[in-house]
Amino acid sequence: MSTDDMKKSPVDEIEDIDVGDDKKQPHKGVYLLPNLFTTAALFSGFYSIIAAMNENYANAAVAIFISMLFDALDGRVARLTHTQSAFGAEYDSLADMVSFGIAPALVVFTWSLAPLGKVGWIAAFIYAVGAALRLARFNTMLGVEEKRYFTGLPSPAAAAIVAGIIWAANDKGVSGETLATMMALIVPLTGLLMVSNVKYRSFKDLNLKGRVPFVVLLIAVLVLVLIALEPALSLMCVFCLYGLWGPLGIVFKRLR
């Protein structure tokens, strides 16, 4: 061993080790575009809570629908731009919990359920925990669940049922206290449907590029006209019918 080798300290020996090219240790980051849509959905859900605190319930309900729109776009944008990531999936689930779990529960409690006291906040809590369990189960069933169907009512649809009723009632001048008893039944029932094993069509297999009968186009135009004329009432009816579609499908199968 030479004298120079004996004089090397442990620090010098560490510095002599080749750490490799920087390309072997890339810097981690996140994709901007899809996460911007997720952030917008989260912002809308958060704004919904703020609007309800200020007793602006119509805006609170509309904000939940806007959050649904951004939530529908973020995944599609990620697939189109090939920017899917584990971070984006986790971020999307957390945003969904706020927008479709906590926000609807707090808005409906402030709007209608508060006068019922303990019964009211328990009903709102059942909805919130149902949304949390629904999202957790959805994440664990990715790649396993059949593409055409959801197991349990999707949380955005559940939030749309609650928000649709609030928006339509405010549009018609009906107060939340008047509907308190009804909402004390609908809200926890919606939460239970989210964690049920009832199957709901996902419409992921819908082929928009294929040919359809002319009458289908006429029905689509009619639906758009109804939504334009009465957006609150139309959206409430659409999502309430979707929520009933799963249980009614089970009943029809047994009757047949």
N, C-alpha and C positions, 0 to 999 in steps of 0.2 A: 504493500500500500504506500503510495507516494505521500509526501508531506502535504501537498495541496489537498488531497482527499481527506487527510486527518484533520485539516483545519476547517472543513465544511461543517457548518451547523445543521441541525435538523431542518431549519427554515429554508436553508439553501437547497437541501435535498428535495424538499417539497416543490420548490420553484423549478427544479430541473425536470420534474415530471411533466410530460406532454399532456396537456388537457384537451388536446384535439382542436379541430377547426370549430369556429363559432357556428357553422352550419349544422353541426351535430346537436347543438343545444339551442333550438329556435326559441325566440321570445313568444310567450303565450299571450293571446289577445282574444277579443270577442268580435263577432260579426256585427257591424253597425246597423244595417238596414232592417233585418227582421226584429232585432231588439229594440229599435225605435218604435216599431208598431206595438210591441209588447208594452213598452213604457207608456205609449199613448193610451193603451187599454187600461193600464194601472192608474194613470192620471184621471181617466174618466170615472173609474170606480171610486177613487179617492174624492174627486169632486162631488160625486153623488152623495157621499156621507156629509160633506160640508154643506151642500144645498139643503139636505134634510135637517141639519142642525139649525139652519136659518129659516126653516118651515117653507122652503120652496120645493115642494114635493113633485111638482110637474117636471121641473128641471132635473131633479134627482132621478126620476124614472127615465127620462130621456137620456141622461148620462149613462145609465146602465145599458141601454140599447146601443149607444155609440161605442161603448166598451166592447159589446158583442161584435160590432163591425170590425174594429181593430183586431180583436182576437181571431176572427175568421181570416183576416188578411195576413197576420204574421207567419203562420205556418205555411200558407200558400206561397208567400214571398220567399221564405226560406227554401222551399222545394224548387221553385222556379230558378232561383239564383244559386242553388247548390250550396247554401250556407247553413245547413242544419248542424247543430252542435249540442252536446250534452248540457252545456251552460244555458243555451237558449231554451231547451226543454224544461229545465228546472226553473228558470226565470219565468217562463210562461205559466207553469203550475202555481207559483207563488202569486203572480198577478191575477190569475183566475180565482184564487182563494179570496183575494181582496174584492175583486170586481163582482164575482158571482156567488160569493159566500157571505163575507162580512157585510158588504155594502147593502145588499137587499135585506138582510136580517135587521140591520140597524135602521134602515129607511122605513121598513114596514112597522117596526116597533115604535119609532117616533111618530109615524103617521096615524097608526090605528091601535096598536096593541098595548101601549103604555097605560091607558086607563084600566086595563084588566089586571094590573099589578103582577103578581108572581106568575099567574097563568100566561100573561102576555110575554114576559121575557123567557119563560121556558119554551113557549111555542117558537119564538125567534131563535133560541139556542138550538132546538132540534133541527131547524133548517140549516143553521151554520155548521153544525157538526155533520149533518148529512152531506153537505157540500164538500167538507174536508175529507170524509171517508170516500166519497165518490171520486174525487181527484186522486186520492192515494191508490184506490183500486184500479182506476184507469191507467195510471203510470205503471203498475205492476202487470197489467194485462196487455201491454203494447206488444204487438206481434203475435199474440195468442188469440185475441178476440176476433170473431168473424167480422170481416170488413163491412158487410152490409148492415150490421146491427150494432147498437150500443146495449150494454147490459146496465140497466138502470137509466133513469131520466138524466140526460146530460145537464151539467150545471149551468151552462149558458141558457138553455131552454127553461130550466127551473127559475132562474133569475128573471127571464123575460115574462114568465107567468105572473110573478109577484109585481114586477115593475109595470107590466101591462095593466093590471087591475088598478094600481095606484094612479097611473096616468089617465086611464079612462074615467075613473071615479072623479078625479080632479077636473077633467075636461067637462064632465056633466054636472059639476057642482055638488057632488056627494062627498060628505065629510068622512074621514077615517073612523071616527068614533061610531058612526052609524053602522059601519061594516065590521066592527071589532069582533063580534062573535063569529061571523063568517070567516074572517081572516085568521082567527085563532084555530080554525079547523083546516083551512086551505094551506097555511104556511107550514105547519108540521107535516101535513100529508105530502106536500111537495118535497120536503126534506126526506121523508121515508121512501118516496118513489125513486129518489136519487140512489139510495143504497139497496134497492130491491133488485130482484133478478128478472124483472120485466124487460122484454126486448123492445127497443125502439129503432126504427129505421134511421140509418145514418145518412142516406142519400149520397154516400161516397161513390157508389157505383153508377150514379146517374150520368148518362151519356148525353152531354149537351151538344155534341157534334153530329149526333145521328138525326135521322128524319123522324118526325112525329106527326100524328094526324093534325089536320088543320084546327080541329076543335080544341086541341091542347093549347095552341097559340091564343085562341079566343079566351080561354079560361085564364091564361096568364095575364092577358091584357085587362080582363075584368078584375082580377085580384089587384093589379097595380092601380087601377082607377079607384077601387074601394079604399086602398091604403092612402091614396092621395086625398080622397074626400074626408075620410075619418081615420087618420093614422092611429090614434090611440085605441079606438074600439076595434079596428081591424086587426092590429097586432095582438091585442089581448085575446081576441077570438081564435086567431091562428095558433098561438102558442098554448092556449088552454085546450084546444082540440088535439094538439100534438101530445100534450100531457095525458089526455084521456085515451089516446089512441092505443097505448100499450095495454092497459087493463082491459079495455073493450075488446082488443084482439084476443086476449086470453078467454074472455067470456064467449065470444063468437066461436072460437075453436071448440070449446066444450059443448056448446049448443049443437054444433054440427056433428 
